[in-house]
Amino acid sequence: MSIFEGFLSTSEAQEAFGDRRFVEAMLRFEAALARAQASVGLIPEGSASSIIGTCKVELFDVPKIVRESARAGSAAIPLIRTLKDTVGLFNAEAVAHVHFGSTSQDVIDTAMALMTREALQLIERDLGQSIQALLALAERHAATPMLARTLMQPASVTSLGLKCTGWAAPLVRSRQRLRERARQALQLQLGGSVGTLAEMRGRGPEVAALMARELGLAVPDAAWHTQRDEWVALGCELGILTGSLGKIAKDIALLGQHEVGEVMEPQEPGRGGSSSMPHKRNPVAAMVALAAAQRAPQRVAALLAAMPQEHERALGLWQAELAEWPQLLMSAHGSARALARALPGLRVDAARMRANLDGVRAGVGPETAQTWFAPELAEQAAQQARARAQSLRQALAG
């Protein structure tokens, strides 16, 4: 990851998709495969014990596996070769049972599901903090009058509380949809060479069920080597989430402009400064979220474009999808983390909101001012804000 991408993500998300974590996830697959196959009598218990005991990432040269994957065309190939070599040092008979009945895509897709689950947990945690911060702001500022703006111009009166519930609602919906999509997409991949599990002599479904239980993944109806709909649907939902976070970021950036000065990101030493202008306080969280919202659509489009995969195993399209997936999740978490840190300390200048409102009132006729810009109109918005905040809290509790 380049220096230009690093600060748009988080160290946790980068670690979740790091080379060592990927190799470790593949080894978890291999250990679970051996354990399940031994339990149904497909391989000897002694072979399973040797394989499981060798599936420890510290025994593997991760950089070497990464280097050799380019020539092999898959990270699983050098991993399995090394696993067999290492197992053979202790139990020559067990070598034939390493990776038995499986294939490279089984290992890699399952490893990606395991790493994705970790990344989604990071996103959900930060998303929850943003939602709670917005609902707290909504309740605190339910009756705080401010200008609503349409087509970038003053429109009428609303309340900051209602605006905050408008920011929170898509995040609540995204959180609910992400959970559902994750339940459907985070599945074990186990199909063998062409998806039939023929080498497992009819015991494949039992093996899959045992592996899925151990790894905490769903059991698929069948191998999904080239049926990527559930997986890509999860990616689409991540794209929607980054768009919703980006909308909040754009509003905050606009409200924080010096000429407006109504809502600003919190200040802290070293944050949002300028290399040449000491008076500047740049909205860094908004910047990160907007960058993610700009990049995510291209990642999602690449996932969609990679769906017409050939026959039972794809040439190039699956590999293209794999390359985009971590970047999408890292961008989504970078956005969620940025706003989770900014929203709880958001600085609200209610006096400036009132001054901007009064400034517009002074420039229009009395009837227009009373009809469209009377501060009392905020009470109607406040009633909606309180009701909507309560409804969103109920949705969260459910």
C-alpha positions in Angstrom: 0.0 0.0 0.0 1.4 3.4 -1.0 1.8 6.4 1.3 -1.1 8.0 -0.6 -3.5 5.2 0.3 -2.2 4.4 3.8 -3.8 7.4 5.6 -7.1 6.8 3.8 -7.4 3.5 5.6 -6.6 2.2 9.1 -3.7 0.1 10.4 -6.3 -2.5 11.7 -7.8 -3.0 8.2 -4.4 -3.1 6.6 -3.3 -5.7 9.1 -6.5 -7.7 8.5 -5.5 -8.1 4.8 -1.8 -8.4 5.4 0.2 -11.1 3.8 0.8 -12.9 7.1 -2.9 -12.8 8.0 -3.7 -14.2 4.6 -1.3 -17.2 4.9 -2.6 -17.8 8.5 -6.2 -17.9 7.2 -5.3 -20.4 4.5 -3.6 -22.6 7.1 -6.8 -22.4 9.2 -8.6 -23.8 6.2 -6.1 -26.6 5.7 -6.2 -27.6 9.4 -10.0 -27.6 9.4 -10.1 -29.7 6.3 -7.8 -32.3 7.8 -9.6 -32.4 11.0 -13.0 -32.8 9.3 -11.8 -35.5 6.9 -10.3 -37.5 9.7 -13.5 -37.3 11.7 -15.5 -38.9 8.8 -12.8 -41.4 8.1 -11.5 -40.0 4.8 -7.9 -39.7 6.1 -6.1 -41.3 9.0 -6.1 -39.6 12.4 -2.3 -39.7 12.4 -2.1 -37.8 9.1 -4.6 -35.2 10.3 -2.6 -34.7 13.5 0.6 -34.1 11.5 -1.1 -31.7 9.1 -2.9 -29.7 11.9 0.3 -29.5 13.9 2.2 -28.1 10.9 -0.5 -25.4 10.1 1.2 -22.7 12.1 2.1 -19.5 10.3 5.4 -19.1 12.2 6.7 -22.2 10.4 6.2 -20.6 7.0 8.3 -18.1 5.0 5.5 -15.7 4.2 7.5 -13.4 1.9 8.7 -16.4 -0.1 5.2 -17.7 -0.5 4.1 -14.2 -1.7 7.0 -14.0 -4.2 6.4 -17.5 -5.6 2.7 -16.9 -6.0 3.3 -14.6 -9.0 5.0 -17.4 -10.9 2.6 -20.1 -9.7 -0.5 -18.0 -10.5 -2.0 -18.6 -7.0 -0.8 -18.0 -3.4 -2.2 -21.4 -2.5 0.1 -23.4 -4.7 3.4 -22.4 -3.0 1.7 -22.7 0.4 0.5 -26.2 -0.2 3.9 -27.2 -1.6 5.6 -25.9 1.5 3.0 -27.5 3.8 3.6 -30.9 2.1 7.3 -30.5 2.4 7.1 -29.6 6.1 4.6 -32.4 6.9 6.8 -34.9 5.1 9.7 -34.1 7.5 7.7 -35.6 10.3 5.2 -38.0 8.7 5.9 -39.1 5.1 2.6 -41.0 4.9 0.6 -37.9 5.7 1.8 -36.0 2.7 -0.7 -37.6 0.4 -3.5 -36.4 2.7 -2.5 -32.7 2.7 -5.2 -30.6 0.8 -7.0 -33.8 0.0 -10.0 -33.4 -2.4 -9.7 -29.6 -2.3 -8.4 -27.0 -4.7 -6.6 -23.6 -4.6 -9.8 -21.5 -4.9 -11.3 -23.3 -2.0 -8.4 -22.3 0.2 -8.3 -18.7 -1.1 -12.0 -17.9 -1.1 -12.4 -19.3 2.4 -9.4 -17.3 3.6 -10.9 -14.2 2.1 -14.2 -14.9 3.9 -12.3 -15.2 7.2 -10.4 -11.9 6.7 -13.5 -10.1 5.4 -15.4 -11.1 8.6 -12.7 -9.5 10.7 -12.8 -6.3 8.5 -16.6 -6.1 8.8 -16.3 -6.3 12.6 -14.0 -3.3 12.5 -16.4 -1.4 10.2 -19.5 -2.3 12.4 -17.8 -1.1 15.6 -16.9 2.3 14.1 -20.2 2.6 12.3 -22.0 2.0 15.6 -20.0 4.9 17.2 -21.0 7.2 14.4 -24.6 6.3 14.7 -24.7 6.8 18.4 -22.9 10.2 18.1 -25.4 11.4 15.5 -28.4 10.3 17.5 -27.0 12.1 20.6 -26.6 15.2 18.5 -30.1 14.8 17.1 -31.6 14.7 20.5 -29.4 17.5 21.9 -30.1 19.8 19.0 -33.6 18.8 18.0 -34.8 22.4 18.3 -31.7 24.2 17.2 -32.8 26.2 14.2 -30.6 26.3 11.1 -30.9 27.0 7.4 -31.9 24.2 5.2 -30.2 24.4 1.8 -31.3 23.2 -1.6 -29.3 23.5 -4.8 -26.6 25.0 -2.5 -28.7 28.0 -1.6 -30.8 28.9 1.5 -34.2 27.3 1.3 -36.1 27.5 4.6 -35.7 26.6 8.3 -34.9 23.1 9.6 -33.2 21.9 12.8 -29.8 20.5 13.2 -31.4 17.6 15.0 -33.5 16.7 12.0 -30.4 17.0 9.8 -28.5 14.6 12.1 -31.3 12.0 11.9 -31.1 12.3 8.2 -27.4 11.5 8.4 -27.9 8.6 10.8 -30.8 6.8 9.1 -28.9 5.5 6.1 -26.1 4.3 8.4 -28.6 2.3 10.5 -30.1 0.8 7.3 -26.6 0.0 6.0 -25.7 -1.7 9.2 -28.8 -3.9 9.1 -28.2 -4.8 5.4 -24.5 -5.5 6.0 -25.3 -8.0 8.7 -27.7 -9.8 6.4 -25.4 -9.7 3.4 -22.5 -11.0 5.6 -24.7 -13.9 6.8 -25.3 -14.9 3.2 -21.8 -14.1 1.7 -19.4 -15.3 4.4 -19.5 -19.0 3.4 -17.1 -21.8 3.3 -15.8 -22.5 -0.1 -15.3 -26.2 -0.8 -15.8 -27.8 -4.2 -12.7 -29.5 -5.2 -11.4 -29.3 -8.7 -14.7 -28.7 -10.5 -17.1 -28.2 -7.7 -18.3 -31.8 -7.3 -16.1 -32.9 -4.3 -15.8 -36.2 -6.2 -12.6 -37.3 -4.4 -14.3 -37.3 -1.1 -16.5 -40.3 -2.1 -19.8 -38.8 -1.0 -18.6 -37.5 2.4 -18.1 -34.0 1.1 -21.2 -32.5 2.6 -20.3 -33.8 6.0 -16.8 -32.4 5.7 -18.1 -29.0 4.6 -20.5 -28.9 7.6 -17.8 -29.7 10.1 -15.3 -27.2 8.5 -17.9 -24.4 8.4 -18.8 -25.0 12.1 -15.1 -24.9 13.1 -14.4 -21.7 11.0 -17.6 -20.0 11.9 -18.8 -19.7 8.3 -22.0 -20.6 6.6 -22.4 -23.8 4.8 -23.0 -23.1 1.1 -25.6 -25.0 -1.0 -22.9 -25.8 -3.4 -19.5 -24.5 -4.4 -19.6 -20.9 -5.5 -16.4 -20.8 -7.5 -18.0 -18.9 -10.4 -21.3 -18.0 -8.8 -20.3 -14.7 -7.1 -23.7 -13.1 -6.6 -23.8 -13.2 -2.8 -20.2 -12.1 -2.5 -20.6 -9.2 -4.9 -23.8 -8.1 -3.2 -21.8 -7.7 0.0 -19.4 -5.5 -2.0 -22.2 -3.4 -3.4 -23.5 -2.8 0.2 -20.0 -1.6 1.2 -20.1 0.8 -1.7 -23.5 2.1 -0.5 -22.2 2.6 3.0 -19.2 4.6 1.8 -21.5 6.8 -0.2 -23.7 7.4 2.8 -20.6 8.3 4.9 -19.4 10.5 2.1 -22.7 12.4 2.1 -22.3 13.2 5.8 -18.7 14.2 5.2 -19.7 16.6 2.4 -22.3 18.3 4.5 -19.9 18.8 7.4 -17.3 20.2 5.0 -19.7 22.6 3.6 -21.1 23.7 7.0 -17.6 24.1 8.2 -16.5 26.6 5.5 -15.3 29.8 7.1 -18.1 31.8 5.4 -20.7 29.4 6.9 -19.1 28.3 10.2 -22.0 26.3 11.6 -20.5 22.9 12.2 -16.8 22.0 12.4 -14.7 18.9 13.1 -13.1 18.8 16.5 -9.6 20.4 16.8 -6.6 18.7 18.2 -2.9 19.3 18.0 -1.4 18.2 14.6 -4.8 17.6 13.0 -5.9 19.4 9.9 -3.2 22.0 9.9 -1.6 23.6 6.9 2.1 23.6 5.9 2.0 27.3 5.2 -1.1 28.9 6.7 -1.3 28.6 10.5 -4.9 29.8 10.7 -6.2 26.8 8.7 -8.2 23.9 10.2 -8.8 21.4 7.4 -11.7 18.9 7.8 -9.5 15.8 7.7 -12.2 13.3 8.6 -14.4 14.6 5.8 -11.5 14.4 3.4 -10.9 10.7 4.2 -14.6 9.8 3.9 -15.0 11.8 0.6 -11.9 10.1 -0.8 -13.4 6.7 0.1 -16.8 7.7 -1.5 -14.9 8.7 -4.7 -12.9 5.4 -4.9 -15.5 2.8 -3.8 -17.7 3.0 -6.9 -14.8 2.0 -9.1 -14.0 -1.0 -6.8 -17.7 -2.1 -6.8 -17.8 -1.7 -10.6 -14.8 -3.9 -10.9 -16.5 -6.6 -8.8 -19.6 -6.4 -11.0 -17.5 -6.5 -14.2 -15.7 -9.6 -12.9 -19.0 -11.6 -12.5 -19.2 -13.3 -16.0 -16.7 -15.9 -15.0 -16.0 -18.8 -17.4 -17.6 -22.3 -16.7 -16.5 -23.9 -13.4 -13.3 -21.9 -12.7 -12.4 -18.4 -14.0 -9.3 -17.2 -15.9 -8.5 -13.6 -14.9 -11.9 -12.4 -13.6 -11.7 -14.1 -10.2 -8.2 -12.8 -9.8 -9.3 -9.3 -10.7 -12.1 -9.5 -8.1 -9.6 -10.7 -5.4 -7.3 -7.7 -6.1 -10.2 -5.2 -5.7 -11.8 -6.7 -2.6 -9.3 -5.7 0.2 -9.1 -2.2 -1.2 -12.9 -1.7 -1.0 -13.0 -2.9 2.6 -10.0 -0.8 3.6 -11.6 2.3 2.1 -14.9 1.5 3.9 -13.2 1.1 7.2 -11.1 4.2 6.7 -14.2 6.2 6.1 -16.1 4.7 9.0 -13.2 5.2 11.4 -12.7 8.9 10.3 -16.2 9.8 11.1 -16.4 7.7 14.2 -13.6 9.9 15.6 -15.0 13.2 14.4 -18.7 13.0 15.0 -18.6 12.6 18.9 -16.7 15.8 19.1 -18.4 17.8 16.4 -18.4 21.5 17.2 -21.8 23.1 16.7 -22.1 26.9 16.6 -25.8 27.5 17.2 -25.2 31.3 17.4 -23.7 31.3 13.9 -26.6 29.2 12.7 -29.0 31.8 14.0 -26.9 34.7 12.6 -26.9 33.1 9.1 -30.6 32.6 9.4 -31.2 36.2 10.5 -28.9 37.4 7.7 -31.2 35.7 5.1 -34.3 37.1 6.9 -33.0 40.6 6.6 -32.6 40.4 2.9 -36.2 39.3 2.0 -39.6 40.9 2.5 -41.4 40.5 5.8 -44.0 38.1 4.5 -41.3 35.8 2.9 -39.2 36.0 6.1 -42.1 34.9 8.3 -43.3 32.2 5.9 -39.9 30.6 5.2 -37.3 31.9 7.6 -39.0 32.2 11.0 -36.9 30.5 13.6 -40.1 29.1 15.2 -40.4 26.8 12.2 -37.6 24.7 13.7 -40.0 23.4 16.3 -41.8 21.5 13.6 -38.5 20.0 12.5 -37.7 19.3 16.2 -40.8 17.1 16.6 -39.8 15.1 13.6 -36.2 14.9 14.8 -37.2 13.5 18.2 -39.6 11.0 16.7 -37.1 9.9 14.1 -34.3 9.5 16.6 -36.5 7.4 18.8 -37.4 5.2 15.8 -33.8 4.8 14.8 -32.9 3.8 18.4 -35.6 1.2 18.3 -34.3 -0.1 15.0 -30.8 -0.4 16.5 -32.2 -2.3 19.5 -34.0 -4.7 17.2 
